[in-house]
Amino acid sequence: MSRYKHPSKKKRLAKLNTQTRWAPFWTVPKKYGKGRKVHPGRHTAKKRSWRRTKAKA
């Protein structure tokens, strides 16, 4: 990638970066109940890594 990113492309990349975050911790008991221990990353819809899959931005 170039050294200077165009502001619009930078904005798109920033949005894609937020989509790969884990879901908040409080979504686990809300979805499964109090006793169930599940990783919050399972609730994230779009899982993308900079190593595995490239973004089309």
VENURRA-V96924 format. One record per residue. N is the residue number from 1. RES is the residue in one small letter. PSI is psi in degrees with one decimal (* if undefined). Layout:
# VENURRA-V96924
n | res | psi
N | RES | PSI
N | RES | PSI
This chain:
# VENURRA-V96924
n | res | psi
1 | m | 151.4
2 | s | 164.1
3 | r | -45.2
4 | y | 120.8
5 | k | 139.2
6 | h | 139.4
7 | p | -37.1
8 | s | -38.8
9 | k | -38.8
10 | k | -38.8
11 | k | -42.1
12 | r | -42.4
13 | l | -36.7
14 | a | -39.0
15 | k | -42.6
16 | l | -31.9
17 | n | -36.5
18 | t | -25.9
19 | q | -18.4
20 | t | -2.9
21 | r | 158.5
22 | w | 157.5
23 | a | 158.2
24 | p | 149.1
25 | f | -29.4
26 | w | -7.6
27 | t | -21.1
28 | v | -56.9
29 | p | -27.8
30 | k | -38.9
31 | k | -42.7
32 | y | -15.2
33 | g | 171.6
34 | k | -37.0
35 | g | -21.3
36 | r | 132.8
37 | k | 109.5
38 | v | 145.6
39 | h | 133.5
40 | p | -16.2
41 | g | -18.2
42 | r | -19.0
43 | h | -5.3
44 | t | 124.9
45 | a | -49.0
46 | k | 112.6
47 | k | 115.1
48 | r | 138.5
49 | s | 149.8
50 | w | -21.4
51 | r | -46.7
52 | r | -67.2
53 | t | 132.3
54 | k | 146.5
55 | a | 144.2
56 | k | 75.7
57 | a | *
